[in-house]
Amino acid sequence: MIFRQLNDDACKTYLVANENTQEAVLIDPVITYTDNYLSMLKKENFKLTHVIDTHTHADHISAGPFLIDATGCEYVMYNKAPAGCVTLRVSDSDILKAAGTDFRFIHTPGHTKDSLSVISENHFFTGDFLFLDDGGAGRDDLPGGNPSDHWDSFQKLNGLSDELIVYPAHDYRDREPSELGHQKEANPHLEERTKSEFVTYINDLKLGPADWMHDVLKANVACSRDPEAAYIPKDSPACEVMGTVDPTLENIEVGSISANALAEKISSQMDITLLDVRDPYELNDAIGHINGIINVPVGALMHHLNKLNDDRSKGIVVICHSGARAETAAKELIKEGYADVTVLQNGMIGWRSAGY
């Protein structure tokens, strides 16, 4: 079996080919590389029989629809994938025989509802279900993402060989593919947690998708053949957890305020802004919210600074569930010139634990 990774950037496309039959399969092809793929197929006299997309992508436009037209290949996705041009829909445990080998499909939702992972010999093509090492996995705060489903999908790894080599659809830090057994030890998403602990871990990191990602999803659902169908920033690690965060924020330090100190400020009617950066539905869950907040989800904050006081010297306390999202939002505000920004220690968990 011939096996290669074909792209020069963070989006990975894998070739599986058979030198005897000259049949080839592409996994997660990217439309901007279409000419390269076609030139390679012609040069090596390969016949492209199948394109497999592991899920509906949010950070690049798939080359699958274009390659259907150019080569007559089958276009393979999960049976409930929304793209109408899919020609072969597969389900969990289905096996595709192509290029002289078997491709076994595992439905691994979480990042998207239609996420598939694919096993071919010792190759484990995980899409965005699982990244490498500290890359974790694809984010679950895109449309259709669900951390509870992602935890369920991770349980399927228990029945797989630790010797499988993990090949994800993205890698943003030049990490090397490695055995699944290594990922179980090195990948923070695979730490032993209950489902509720995992959901809390993911929800405390979520940012909401960048606006342009909605347009990419629409283009892929519509089976666009146009590489300019959506604006896509170059080299953005957008599908990684925290991937749309400006990397320069890492060097910004943020102060914090205890629940008791904040309560004193509120009771003394001190002129401060309480900014809660959770999603609106979270304000009414069991942990609740503080009266008088302004609610702007962290992923939308930079587009809604007009909701804050024009006086950038006025104090702002940023609040979320446990403090992770609030710290990100606070760093963004400091970078934008807000002079007095702090984070509520341990977020609403700390507030409620203090008896408020």
ABEGO torsion letter per residue (X at the ends): XBBBBABABABBBBBBBBAAAGBBBBBGBBAAAAAAAAAAAAAAGBBBABBBBABBBAABBBAAAAAAAAAGBBBBBBAABABAABABBBBBGBBBBBGGBBBBBBBBBGABAABBBBBBEABBBAEAABBBEAAEBBBAABBGBBAAAAAAAAAAAAABBAABBBBBABBAAGBBBBBAAAAAAABAAABBBBAAAAAAAAAAABAEBBAAAAAAAAAAAAGBABAAABBBBBGBAAABBGAABBAAAAABBBBBBBAAAAAAAAAAGBBBBBBBABBAAAAABAAEBBBGBBBBBAAAAAAAAAABBABAABBBBBBBAAGAAAAAAAAAAAAAGBABBBBBBGEAAAAAAAGX
